[in-house]
Amino acid sequence: MGRALVSVLPDHGIKRWLEMGCGPGYKMYPVCDAIPDAEAEAIDLSPHFVRYAHTRAKAHGKNVHFAQMNAEALAYEDARFDLVFGILLLHEVPETAIRAIVAEGFRVLDSGGVFAHVDLPGYKHLDPLTAYVMDWDTEHNGEPFWRGFHEIDIEQVYRDAGFIDVETRPAHSNLGSSGDYYQGKFDYHVVMGRKP
């Protein structure tokens, strides 16, 4: 997913970036590699993920500052970052939290900065059977906010927060032949907006 994000990021000087909801942290590694001179920061609500992600990043030679923080109420000053992103974050929270997270992303971005979110394509981009199976599986297997995320107009949420040049870009990641379930080509959508 990090590779998918990097494939569609605008080519401009990113000096400082933030990942919201980093979880175990490994999805950010392609961003670290693509922008090696940028100051990298990552947050998660879980102190256990923050500790694990920090330990893992250090072991993989990734220089990232981690902090336990709620993405709905960031402790950063205004205009701190050039890039703020989340990977599979917004479908894990209710719509009120989505709106708060996008608004916080806007607040902490500098002028010209980009807010991006990587997720699986919405139902309208899937064949009906795949959409049905995905909806049923997520509804009955621990993803209570999945359907709501796919029913809102996320681009409009960005615009409501003040972003311009909002667009959804298809992106994919090729994982090669790792021998496990996660191999081959995976399709994602990256919703991006720019702070004026």
Secondary structure, DSSP 8 states (H G I E B T S, - for coil): -HHHHHHHS--S---EEEEES-TTSGGGHHHHHHSTTSEEEEEES-HHHHHHHHHHHHHTT--EEEEE--TTS--S-TT-EEEEEEES-GGGS-HHHHHHHHHHHHHHEEEEEEEEEEE---GGGS-HHHHHHHHHHHHHTT-TTHHHHHHS-HHHHHHHHT-EEEEEEEEEEE----SSSS-SEEEEEEEEEE--
